[in-house]
Amino acid sequence: MQQCTIVISTANERINSLRLKPYHKDIEYVVVHQVYDKYEQNITLPDCTLRDDVTYIRLDYPGLSISRNTGLISATTKYAYVMDDDVEFDPESIMYLVNWMEENHVDVATCQFEFNNGSYPRNYKKIPFKHNMLSSAKISSIEICLNIEKNREKKIFFDERFGLGTDLPSGEEYIFVTDCIKSDLAVWFYPIVCGVHPNITSGMDFYTSANKTLAKREMLKRIFGRKALVFIFAFWLKKIPIVTRAGFLWPFTKRMILGIK
């Protein structure tokens, strides 16, 4: 039986809403708490951070990718699952996924999550499949479980220029997974629900600010290099109906196509 560390990122007063599951013999936690609000410097920590199965780490600066990397580096188990502080996760499903990875020699696995209302963020396939550069574009960070030993060996972590708390507030999970694929790690999807998320996710909004749109452009440049212009145009074309209905066609176009803030 393998063990897994659930790496949870939280910030400021949000840690007081953290609800960890009861002790599980195969699960440990690393809670990375970023405190950058000047009014929260002396925040009182919840009792769960004092548990023997919990490693608490405080950082005094923002950056979700920094938080993720700190947690992954601090994990002492072979496997680690990336988690947010507002997800109701299922330890038994996570451990089922971990054991499937071990049995099938999978280095990075993605799974499913659902919303509080019972819907799903997209139509998931019903059978396992190996990810490619395109299928991995749909992955959310809270769907990722990895063999952290393999990632350390390949020196693959989240790109800290991307993600919430930076000037490029998205795209870090797509970059992370494609880096794994480029390094010949076995990256697979397995159809199991491991968590329940509030109905709204940050990834749904990619156009209401310059930084959100430019993050998509820079993400594609980071992943595809000289071929990026083709993917930038394809992304722009696909999203035209959405941004037109929202009244953001010109701002979205100048930022996505021209790179003008």
C-alpha positions as CSV (number, residue, x, y, z in Angstrom):
1,M,0.0,0.0,0.0
2,Q,1.4,3.4,-1.1
3,Q,1.1,6.6,0.8
4,C,0.1,10.0,-0.4
5,T,0.6,13.6,0.7
6,I,-2.3,16.0,0.0
7,V,-0.8,19.4,-0.6
8,I,-3.2,22.1,0.3
9,S,-2.7,25.8,-0.7
10,T,-4.5,28.5,1.4
11,A,-4.0,32.2,2.1
12,N,-4.7,34.7,4.8
13,E,-7.9,34.1,6.8
14,R,-9.1,31.3,4.4
15,I,-7.1,28.9,6.6
16,N,-9.9,29.1,9.2
17,S,-12.3,27.5,6.8
18,L,-9.9,24.5,6.3
19,R,-11.5,21.2,7.1
20,L,-9.2,18.2,7.0
21,K,-10.5,14.6,7.0
22,P,-10.1,12.4,10.0
23,Y,-6.7,10.6,10.4
24,H,-6.0,8.1,7.5
25,K,-3.1,5.7,7.8
26,D,-2.0,6.2,4.2
27,I,-2.4,10.0,4.0
28,E,-0.4,13.0,5.2
29,Y,-1.0,16.7,4.7
30,V,1.2,19.6,3.8
31,V,-0.7,22.9,4.4
32,V,1.0,25.9,2.7
33,H,-0.4,29.1,4.2
34,Q,0.5,32.4,2.5
35,V,0.0,35.4,4.7
36,Y,0.4,38.6,2.7
37,D,-2.5,40.7,4.0
38,K,-1.1,43.1,6.5
39,Y,-4.2,42.8,8.7
40,E,-3.8,39.1,9.0
41,Q,-0.2,38.8,10.3
42,N,-1.2,37.5,13.7
43,I,-3.9,35.2,12.5
44,T,-4.9,32.3,14.8
45,L,-4.4,28.9,13.3
46,P,-7.1,26.2,13.4
47,D,-6.4,23.1,15.5
48,C,-6.1,20.9,12.5
49,T,-2.7,22.4,11.7
50,L,-1.3,20.9,15.0
51,R,-2.1,17.3,14.0
52,D,0.7,14.8,13.8
53,D,-0.2,14.0,10.2
54,V,0.0,17.7,9.1
55,T,3.0,19.8,8.2
56,Y,2.2,23.5,8.3
57,I,4.3,25.9,6.3
58,R,3.8,29.7,6.3
59,L,5.0,32.0,3.5
60,D,4.8,35.7,3.7
61,Y,4.2,36.4,0.0
62,P,1.6,35.4,-2.6
63,G,1.9,33.1,-5.6
64,L,-0.1,30.0,-6.0
65,S,2.6,28.2,-8.0
66,I,5.1,29.0,-5.3
67,S,2.7,27.5,-2.8
68,R,2.2,24.3,-4.8
69,N,6.0,23.9,-5.3
70,T,6.7,24.5,-1.6
71,G,4.2,21.8,-0.7
72,L,5.5,19.3,-3.3
73,I,9.1,19.8,-2.2
74,S,8.1,19.3,1.4
75,A,6.2,16.0,0.8
76,T,7.8,12.9,2.2
77,T,5.6,10.3,0.5
78,K,6.1,8.9,-3.0
79,Y,2.8,10.4,-4.2
80,A,1.3,13.8,-3.8
81,Y,-2.1,15.2,-4.7
82,V,-2.5,18.9,-5.5
83,M,-5.5,20.4,-3.6
84,D,-7.2,23.7,-2.9
85,D,-8.6,24.8,0.4
86,D,-12.2,24.9,-0.8
87,V,-12.5,21.4,-2.2
88,E,-14.3,18.6,-0.4
89,F,-12.0,15.7,-1.2
90,D,-12.4,12.0,-0.8
91,P,-9.4,10.3,0.8
92,E,-10.5,6.8,-0.3
93,S,-10.9,7.8,-3.9
94,I,-7.5,9.5,-3.9
95,M,-5.9,6.4,-2.5
96,Y,-7.7,4.2,-5.1
97,L,-6.1,6.5,-7.7
98,V,-2.7,6.3,-6.1
99,N,-2.8,2.5,-6.1
100,W,-3.9,2.4,-9.7
101,M,-0.9,4.6,-10.6
102,E,1.4,2.2,-8.7
103,E,0.0,-0.9,-10.4
104,N,0.1,0.7,-13.9
105,H,3.4,2.6,-13.6
106,V,1.7,6.0,-14.1
107,D,3.8,9.0,-13.2
108,V,1.1,11.7,-13.3
109,A,-2.6,10.9,-13.1
110,T,-5.5,13.2,-13.6
111,C,-9.0,12.4,-12.4
112,Q,-12.4,14.1,-12.1
113,F,-14.1,16.6,-9.8
114,E,-17.7,17.7,-9.7
115,F,-19.5,20.9,-8.6
116,N,-21.6,21.2,-5.5
117,N,-24.7,21.1,-7.7
118,G,-23.8,17.7,-9.0
119,S,-22.7,18.9,-12.5
120,Y,-19.2,18.4,-14.0
121,P,-16.8,21.1,-15.4
122,R,-16.7,19.1,-18.7
123,N,-17.6,15.8,-20.2
124,Y,-15.1,13.3,-18.9
125,K,-14.3,10.1,-20.7
126,K,-15.4,6.9,-19.1
127,I,-12.2,4.9,-19.7
128,P,-8.5,5.6,-18.8
129,F,-6.4,7.2,-21.6
130,K,-2.9,8.7,-22.0
131,H,-2.8,12.4,-22.2
132,N,-1.3,14.4,-25.1
133,M,-0.5,18.0,-25.5
134,L,-4.1,18.9,-26.5
135,S,-6.1,16.8,-24.0
136,S,-4.0,18.2,-21.1
137,A,-5.3,21.7,-21.9
138,K,-8.6,20.8,-20.0
139,I,-6.9,19.7,-16.8
140,S,-7.5,21.6,-13.5
141,S,-4.8,21.6,-10.8
142,I,-7.2,19.9,-8.3
143,E,-7.3,16.9,-10.7
144,I,-3.6,16.2,-10.5
145,C,-1.9,13.4,-8.6
146,L,1.8,12.7,-9.2
147,N,4.7,10.5,-8.3
148,I,6.7,13.3,-6.8
149,E,9.9,11.3,-6.8
150,K,9.8,11.2,-10.7
151,N,9.1,14.9,-10.8
152,R,12.0,15.7,-8.6
153,E,14.2,13.5,-10.7
154,K,13.1,15.4,-13.9
155,K,13.1,18.7,-12.1
156,I,9.5,19.5,-13.1
157,F,7.5,21.9,-11.0
158,F,5.0,24.6,-11.5
159,D,6.2,27.6,-13.4
160,E,6.2,30.3,-10.8
161,R,5.6,33.1,-13.3
162,F,2.1,31.8,-13.8
163,G,-0.9,31.3,-11.5
164,L,-3.0,33.3,-9.0
165,G,-0.9,35.9,-7.2
166,T,1.2,36.8,-10.3
167,D,0.8,39.1,-13.3
168,L,-0.2,36.0,-15.4
169,P,-2.9,34.5,-13.1
170,S,-3.6,31.2,-14.9
171,G,-2.1,28.5,-17.1
172,E,0.2,26.9,-14.6
173,E,-1.4,23.5,-14.6
174,Y,-1.4,23.2,-18.4
175,I,2.3,24.2,-18.4
176,F,3.1,21.7,-15.6
177,V,1.4,18.7,-17.3
178,T,2.9,19.5,-20.8
179,D,6.3,19.7,-19.2
180,C,5.7,16.3,-17.8
181,I,4.7,15.0,-21.2
182,K,7.7,16.6,-22.9
183,S,9.9,14.8,-20.3
184,D,8.5,11.4,-21.3
185,L,6.6,10.9,-18.0
186,A,3.6,8.6,-18.2
187,V,0.6,11.0,-17.9
188,W,-2.8,9.3,-17.8
189,F,-6.4,10.1,-17.0
190,Y,-8.4,7.8,-14.8
191,P,-12.3,8.1,-14.4
192,I,-12.8,8.6,-10.7
193,V,-14.2,11.6,-8.8
194,C,-11.8,12.7,-6.1
195,G,-13.3,16.0,-5.0
196,V,-16.3,18.4,-5.0
197,H,-15.7,22.1,-5.8
198,P,-17.9,25.2,-5.4
199,N,-19.9,25.9,-8.5
200,I,-17.7,28.8,-9.8
201,T,-14.0,28.3,-10.8
202,S,-11.4,30.9,-11.7
203,G,-10.7,29.3,-15.0
204,M,-14.1,30.3,-16.4
205,D,-13.0,33.9,-16.7
206,F,-10.2,34.5,-19.2
207,Y,-11.2,37.8,-20.7
208,T,-12.3,40.4,-18.2
209,S,-8.9,41.8,-17.5
210,A,-5.7,42.3,-19.5
211,N,-3.7,40.0,-17.3
212,K,-6.1,37.1,-17.6
213,T,-6.0,37.2,-21.4
214,L,-2.3,37.8,-21.6
215,A,-1.8,34.8,-19.3
216,K,-3.4,32.6,-22.0
217,R,-1.2,34.1,-24.7
218,E,2.0,33.7,-22.7
219,M,1.0,30.2,-21.6
220,L,0.7,29.1,-25.2
221,K,4.0,30.7,-26.1
222,R,5.7,28.9,-23.1
223,I,4.3,25.5,-24.2
224,F,4.5,25.6,-28.0
225,G,7.4,28.0,-28.7
226,R,7.7,28.9,-32.3
227,K,4.4,27.2,-33.2
228,A,2.5,29.2,-30.6
229,L,1.0,31.7,-33.1
230,V,-1.1,28.9,-34.6
231,F,-2.5,27.9,-31.2
232,I,-3.0,31.6,-30.1
233,F,-5.1,32.2,-33.2
234,A,-7.1,28.9,-32.7
235,F,-7.8,29.9,-29.1
236,W,-8.9,33.3,-30.1
237,L,-11.2,31.9,-32.8
238,K,-12.8,29.3,-30.5
239,K,-13.5,31.9,-27.8
240,I,-15.0,34.6,-30.1
241,P,-18.7,33.7,-29.3
242,I,-18.1,33.9,-25.6
243,V,-16.3,37.2,-25.5
244,T,-18.6,38.7,-28.0
245,R,-21.7,38.0,-25.9
246,A,-19.8,39.4,-22.9
247,G,-18.9,42.6,-24.8
248,F,-15.1,42.0,-24.6
249,L,-14.4,41.2,-28.3
250,W,-12.0,44.1,-29.0
251,P,-10.1,44.0,-25.6
252,F,-9.8,40.2,-25.9
253,T,-8.6,40.4,-29.6
254,K,-5.9,43.1,-29.0
255,R,-4.5,41.2,-26.0
256,M,-4.7,37.7,-27.4
257,I,-3.7,38.4,-31.0
258,L,-1.5,41.5,-30.7
259,G,-0.3,41.1,-27.1
260,I,-1.3,44.7,-26.3
261,K,-2.3,45.3,-22.7
